[in-house]
Amino acid sequence: MTTLNPAQINQYDSDDMLHLLSGFSEQCKRGWEIGESFKLDRDDGQPPSNIVIAGMGGSGISGDLAKAVIGARSTCPIIVNRGYSVPAFVTAQTLFIAVSYSGNTEETLLSVEQAAAQGANILGVTSGGKLKAFAEAHNLPCVTIPAGQPPRASLGYLLMPILSILDRLRLIPDFNFQSDLDETIDLLAQLAADFQPGITESLPKRLAGTLHGKLPIIYAPQELEAIATRWKGQMNENSKSLAYCSVYPEMNHNEIEGWKHPSALTQRCHVIQLHDPIAPPQTQRRMDITAELIEPHTAGVTAVHSQGSSLLARLLSLVAIGDWTSYYLAILYEQNPTPVERIEELKRRLET
């Protein structure tokens, strides 16, 4: 396993992503407070027939996680919309939450314009930009969050106001968010302390060493698809590494058969299996058998388990483990984890 030392971190993390990772628990606390203090025009009439959360990348993952946390308890369907257009079922009975950290995400701006034209009830979540300007111009509610960070390092500010507002709108029955939030904040603070560079041995450091020079393949139960997607995205943006993800049981009906060719590639792939009690026992059995079947064709299979009691704490513990792993993997690849040069270049070219 490749080793890490503090000198490497000082050399490559010149934009101090470490500080943002370390403050995740406090960010979640502050994000919840922002949601709680946001003035709601309560409508005690008919609840929405569906909730659509629109966003891309580091902003869009907040919708995936909100759905993962509350989807089974929500009194109406929750759909995460990625792209320029919105479905025809977005109507006046839709709560449409447009999430863009910068406020300038091209796809989200076009989708919110279409949703507004279709009569949807719009709620913006942004630090500013064109989304905030659109909301102000059309007298739409908009949650304003602190600016100046990469969207992927602002998850607490993006996710927690959504959860708070949906809770206040009484769309999540039988959910004790305050208790879950307290546990989550304490756990995330403890994990940040355990994962600091000065700690010689930690799970993210071990995982980063294992994944260094390998192609990470993230497998998870369907119920953890948002977490697998987050791991993949963080490997891409922070580590500047390709990574892929799939979910059980679907991958058992196709992808499992692909672990044979090209063997030169499969032997360079390391599989991370994400585990949480939310998965049905049948899925857990599938994961165990799959690991046995594919391991001879891989560089290895590693199980990563959630921590905590509440679903919110468990899901965000897995997020934290993945975020820190991607950070240390970036350092091993001698990369500054903060800049996303290709993404910015793509945006620049799209504007010309």
Beta strands, then each sheet from edge to edge (+ up, - down):
strand 1: 50-54
strand 2: 78-81
strand 3: 94-100
strand 4: 121-126
strand 5: 142-144
strand 6: 215-221
strand 7: 244-248
strand 8: 269-275
strand 9: 300-305
sheet 1: 2+ 1+ 3+ 4+ 5+
sheet 2: 7+ 6+ 8+ 9+
end
